[in-house]
Amino acid sequence: MPTKTILSPTQRAAIFDPPADRATIERLYTLGSDDLAQVARRRRGPNRIGYAVQLCYLRHPGRGLLSGEAVPDAMLALLGEQIGCAVDDFTGYAARPTTLREHRAEIEALLGLRAFERVDVRSMLALGSEIAASTDRGETIVAGMVDRLRTDRTVLPAASTLERLALIVRTRARKAAHANLIHDCSAEQEAALEHLIASDDHGRTRLGWVREWPEAPSAANLKGIVERLDAVRSIGIAVDRARRIHAARYAVIARTAGIVTAQHLRRLERPRRLAMLIASMIEMEAALTDAALVMLEKMVGALFRRADRSRSDRLLGQARMLKDTARFHARLGRLLVDARSTGLDAFRAIDDRMGWDQLERSIRFAEDLTRSADDGLEEVVERYPAVRRFAPTFLAAFTFRTARTGDPLLGAIEVLRTMYRDGRSVLPKRVPTSFIKPRWRKIVQPAEGAIDRRAYEIAVIVTFANGSARAASGWTAAGPIAPSTIICCRCLPSKRCAPMATCASPYLPVSPHGMRSAAPCWPGV
């Protein structure tokens, strides 16, 4: 059976072998006067170039030359130029193994190096454990050990020795991370986690159901996301568990947990299986929160697009009436111009030829057309039933916070949450309105002191959704807060960051869902 390794051949060569490029070779292997003097003491050409090669090897990469090892041609050519030997002389070096050992012992004494010993194994295990706590990459662990040995002026052992030590510490680090993640889990939580990967009569698992949330924007699909979110929350996995281990180590567990199947998880040993399920639930709560925000943005965008189409269809249907109105007003204009040029009474001319009743009807029709042509918000308000189908579900699913006390938008959200929860259809006498932009204000407050409830509800949802879409800074961590908490941050006193949801773990990189470089901005916000 082949020996298990932690490094690829390329990684192993980069750490334990001399460089192959000319520039690095010249920088590392240019000999000084003392070095040349030591090399010159060898009588034969093969011994001189072989001694020089061993001297360079023990300096970098810090190990001894192996018997029969192939040395880079560029390195041999550079050394041959410096000591006056031919490259072919190296083929005759160390015909006797004793020569190789004697030269190595002499050079180690000259450079003040010592051999790798048993006591170094313990120190490498301790160092490797520290490194492995923050990374799963074998190359990083082995490179850290090699750097410490070079600093301590210790000759590197065989690559396989350090690789075995790295495998040991990585395995220990993984087990320690799994143990820390599942520590203090109650029996009920463990049972709920195990239930996620249990198959039903049709071979489906609850974990698969949670992962496969619907993405098409609709009120029914938003409810499906919230149902999955409630299922994840019911297990009671706190976000703070992710802080028990290093960020990079948690990221590895979470990344693996996100791609393995339930069948694969069932085959893992219990601590690893539970740890991966815990990480999966933490990440899933954040992902479902993100999915709900994205779906809200899409539904609000669809609301405006449908309102625009309705308005366009209405205008097309009124095209003939618009043409008749234009003709009528053209006649009116010509009548006024003729009356001015002939000195006739314009009012009498209008009364005789057109009629004031017809003129008033034409003016009212033109006013109706131009009044709704500004922004189309009236058509948006007409689609209130669509908003009422998803707004209560979304607002009830999350907790909303702000970094600034008395935030009017957050106050308005709380008003709607309370109204939806109590099943009322009447707003309180006083509601926050300072967040409403001028274009919405004339729709929300058509008269002094009066609030159009339907327009107010839509203005709150659209203002929140548009602000969330502008959160190009993405997901952020905000301490021990549930990932389903929506945070409205204030970066600067004079500038408002949009509402955003917290990431599941403060250690994690920015969520790919959260990093939306371009986002829609709907009218009136």
N, C-alpha and C positions, 0 to 999 in steps of 0.2 A: 504494500500500500504506500503511495507517495506521501511524503511528509507534508503536513498542513503548513502553509505559509501565509504570511500576512502582507507581504510585499509582492508586487508584480515584478517581472524581470527588469523593466525599465526603471521602476522606483529603486530596486536594489542596486542597480548599476549607478544611479545618480548619487546614492549615499556612500557606497563602499568602493567604487572604482574611481580611478583618476579621470580627469576630464579628457575629452577627445578634441576639443577645438583649440586652434593654435594660440589664440589670444590668451585664454586662461592658462594654458600650459606654460607660456612664456612668463606670465605673472607669478605662477606658483613654483616653477621649477628652474628659474634662473639661479645658478649657484653663486655663492659669495666666495671671497678669497680663501676663507678658512675651509669651506667645503672643497674647493679645488685642491687645496693642500692635502686634505685627507684622501681624496681620490687618487692623487698623484703618488701616494705611498704604495699603491698596488702596482705590481710589476707587469702583469700581463694585461693586454687590452680587454679581454673578456671580463676580468676581475674588476678593472677600473669602471667600465660602463655598468656592470652588474652592481657594484658598490654604490654608484651614483643613483641607479634606479631604486635600490633599497632605501637610500637616504631620502629620496623624494617621496616614496611611498609612505614611510613612517611619519613624514611631516604632513602629507595630505595624500590620501584620505585618512591616514593615521593607523594603518594596519601594515602587517608584514607582507612581503612578496611571496606568493604561493609557488611551489615547485611546478614548473612547466607552464606558468601563467603567461598569456600573451599580453605584451605591453604595447600601448598605442604607438604607432609608427612615428607620429609627430613628436611624441615625448622622447623616443630614442634618437630621432634626428637632432633635436635641440640639445640633448645631453652630449651626443657625439660631437657636435660642433664646439661645445664648450671645453671638452676634455681631450679632443683630438683623437677620437676613436671612430671606427666605422660602425654603422648600424648592425652589420652582420656579425660583429664581434659578440653581440649579446647572445647569439645562439650557442656559443661555447661556454656561457657562464653557468656556474653551479653544477658542473658535471659530477662533482662530489656534493651530496647533501650537507656534509659537514661545513663546506665553505659558506653555504647559504645561512646556516645557523650561526656560524662564527661572525660573519659580517653583520647579521641582524643584532646579535648581542652587543657587539662593539658600537653600533650606531645608537642602540637604545641607551647605552651608558653615556655616549657623547651628547645625546639630546635630552638626557634626564628623564627618560620614559620608564615606565614599569609595566609589567605584564598584568593582564586581567585576572583577578583572583576571586575566590569564593565570596569574600566580603563585598566585592563589587556587585555580586548578584543581588544581595539584599538592598544595596543602595539603588540599583537600577529598578528593582521592583517598586521601591518607594517612590522614585521619581516617575516611573511609568504610570503608577496609580494616580498621581496628581494630574498628569497629562491626559490620561484616559478618562478622567472624570469630566473633561470638557470636550472630548472629541472621540469619534469612533474610527478615525482614519489611522490605519497602521503606519503609514508613512510618517505622520506627524509624531507618533509615539516613538518609533525607532530613531527618527532624526533627533528628537530631544535627548534620548539616551546617548547617541553618538556625540552630540555637542557637549554633554556633561563629561564624557570620558576624555574628549580632546582637551577640555578645560583642565581636567585633573591630570593631564599628561599620562594617560593610560592607553596602552596599545589596544586597538579595537579587537575584540574576539571575532570568531567566525560570524558571518551574517546570520546563519541559522540560530546561533545562540541568542542574539538579541531579538530575533523574530519570535522565538519561543517565549521569551520573557514578555514581549509585547502582546502575544496572544493570551498569556496568563492574566496580565493586568487588564486587558480589554474585557475579557470574560468576567473578571471580578467587578469591573466598573459597570458592566451591563446588569449584573445581578444586584449590585448595590442600588442602582437607579431603579430597577423594578421593585425592590423591597421598599425603597423610600416612597415611591408612588402609591403603593398599595397599603402602606402602614396606616393603621387606625381605620381601615375600611370595616364597616359593620357587616354582620352576616347578611342583613337584608340587602345592602348595596352589592355585596358579592353575588348574591343570588340573582339580583336584577341584571348585573353585568353578564352572568352566565346565561341568563334567559335570552339575551340579545342574539346569541349565536346558536340557540336551539332551533332545530327545524320543525316546522309544523307538518301536517299530513300531506301537504303539497310540496314539501321540500324548501319552502321559503323561510327566511329568518327575519326577526325583527330588526336586526342590524341592516340587512339589505333594504328593508322598507324605509328606515330612517335615511339611509344614504340616497335613495332614489326619490328625492322630492320633485314635485312638478315645477316646471320652469315657465310655462306659458302664463302670461299675466291675466289673471281672472280672480274674482272674489273666491270662487271655490278652491282654486289652487293656493291662494293665500291661506285659507283655512287649513288646507293640507299641510302647509309648512308649519303653521302654528301648532297643529296636532303633533307633528314630529318634535317640535320644540318642547312641548309639554311633556312628551314621553322622555326626552333626554333630561329635562329638569327634574322629573320625578325620581330619577336615580339619586340625585343629591350629591353629585360630584362637584366639589368646590374648586374654583379656579386656582386658589392658592396652592393646590397640590403640585402644580407645575413648577412652583418656586422652590420646591424641595431639592431639585437637582439642577445641574448646570443647564443653561439655555440651549447650548449646542446638543447636549445629550438628550434633552427633552425633544428637540427638533427632530432628531433621528428617530426616536420612538414614535412621535406623532406622524412623521412622514411615512414610516413603515406601516403604521396602523391604518393609514388612510388608503392603502392600496391592497392589503392582504384580504383574502376572502374569509368568510365565517368558517368554512371548512378547514382552512389553513390554521386559523386561530384555535380551533378545537384540538389540533394536534400538538400545540405548544404546551410546555410545562406551565403549571398553574400560575406562578408569580409573573412570568413574562406575559401570559395571556391576559391576566387581569390588568397589568400595567398598560398594555397596549389598548385595552378596552377603555381604561380611564382616560388615556390621552385622546382616544378617538371621540369620547363623549365631550371632552373639553373643546376639542376642535370643531365637533359637529354643532355644538351650541353656537359658537361664533359663526360658523358657516351658514347655519339656518337664519341667524339674525341678519347676516349680510344678504342672504337670499330674499328675506322679507323686505329689506330696504330696497333692493334692486327691483323687486316686483312692484313695490309701491311707486317707484319712479316711473316704471313702464306703464302702470295703469293711469297715472296722472298724465303722462305724455299722450297715451291713447285717448284720454278724456278730451284733451285739447284738439287732437287731430280729428276726432269724430265731431266735435263742436264746429271745427272749421269746415268740415265736409257738409254738415247740416246747413251752415250759414251759406256756403257756396250754392248748395242745391236750392235753398230758398231764394237766393238772388237770381239764379237762373230761371226759376219759376216766375219771378216778377219782372223778367226782362221786357216782356211786351208792355206791361204797365209802366215800366221805367221809360220806354220809348215814347209812349203816349204822353207821359208827364213832361218829358223833354220837349216834345212838340208844343204842348200847351204853353210852357214857359217861354219857348221861342216866339210864339204868337204874342204873348204878353209883352215881351221885350220889344218886338217890332211895333206893337200898338203904342207903347210909351214913347218910343223914338219918334214915330209919326206925329203923335200929339204934341211933342215938344217943338218939332219943326214947323207945324201948321198953326200952333197956338191954340189948339183945342183943349178942352177940359179933360185931363187924363182920367179922372174918377168917373166922369159921365161916360167916357168911351169904354172903360172897363165894364160899367154897369150895362151898357147897351149891347156890346159885342160878345162878352165872355160870361158875365155873371159872377157876383161875389161868392155865391155858394160854391160854385165849381172851383174858383180860385182857392178858397179855404180848404177844400178837400185835396186839391193838388199839393198845397203847401204842407198839410199834415202828412200826406204820403211821402213827400220828399224828406220831411223831418224824420220819419220812421226809418227810412233807408240810411240817412246819414248818421243818425244816432247810434245805430248798431255797427257802423262801419269802422269805429275807432279801434276796438280791440277784440270784439267778439266774446267778451266775458259773459254777456247775457245768455249766449248759447251754451256756455260752459255751465252756468247755473241751472239751465234747463235740464241738464243731465245729472241733476242731484241724486236721483234714485240709484244710479250706478255707484256714486261715491258712498252713499249710505250702506251699500251692500258690503263694502270692504273696510270702511273707516273704523267702525266699532271693533272689528276683529283685530286690526292692526294696533290700535291704541290700547286695547286691553291686554295685548300680549307682552308689552314691554314696560319697563320703568324708565321714566325720563328725568334727567338731571341737567343742571346747568352750573357753570362756574360762577355765574353772577346771580345774586339774589334779586328776586322780583322780575325775572325775565318775562316780558309780556307774552312771547310765543309759547313758552313753557306753561305759563298761567292759562293761556287759551286752550292748550292741549289738555290740561287738567280739568277745565270746565267741560270739554266735550267728553272726556273719559267718565266723569261723574254723571253727566246727562245720559250717556249711553248705558252706563251700569244701572242707573235707576229706572230706565225705561221711559224717561220723559221726552217730550218733544218741544219743550219751551226753554229758552235760555234764561239764566238769571237776569235780574234787572240791570246789573252792572257786570260787564265782561271786558277783558283786556282788548284794546283796539289799537294801541300805539304801534304795533308791529305791521299793521295793514298799510300797504303802499297806496299812493294816491289813485292809481288806476283801479284798484279794487274798492277803495273807500266809497266811491260814488255808487257802487253796486251793493256793498254791504250796508251802507248808511244812506239810503235814498232820501231820507228826511232827517231833520235835526232830532237827535235823541232816539231815533228808530233804528232797529237792527233787523235786517233780513236774515233770519236764522239759517236758511239754506245757503245763502251766499257766504255767511260767516263760517259755516262748517267747511265749505269748499276752500275758502281763503286760508283757513288754518292748515288744512291738509296740503294744499299746493305750496304754501310758504315753507312748511316743514320739508316737503319732498324736494323742492327746488334747492333749499339750503343744504340738504343731505347730498344731493347730486353734485353740488359745488365743492364738496369736501375732497378735493384732489390730494390733500395731504394723507388721505387714507385712514386706515385703522390705527388707533393708538391704544396704549395701555394706560389705565388710570387707577392703579393700585388694586386692592382687593374688592373689585366690583364685578358682579356677574356679567358674563359676556353678552347677555340679553338686555343690558342696561344701555339706553341711548344717551350719550353724553353730548351736551352742547358746550363746547369749550370756548374760552375767551383768551385768545393769545395776547391781544393788546387791548387796553381800555377803549380805544377808539375804533377797533375793528372786530367784527363778530365772525368767529369761525362757525361754520354750519354744524348742525347736529350730526353726530357720528357715533357709531357703536364701538364699544371697546373690544379689543382683541382678546382672545381667550387667555393668552399668557403674555406677561411682560417680556419674556425672553424671545418670543418668536419674531421672525421677520414680518414685514408688512404683508397683510393678506392680499393675494392677487385680485380678489374681488374688490377690495377697498381701494386699490390704486387705479382709479379711473382717471386717466389723464384728460379726457374730454367728456363733458357731461352736458345733458340738455338743460336749457334754461327756458322755462315756459313764460308766456306773457304775463305781465302784471305783477311780477315779483322782483 
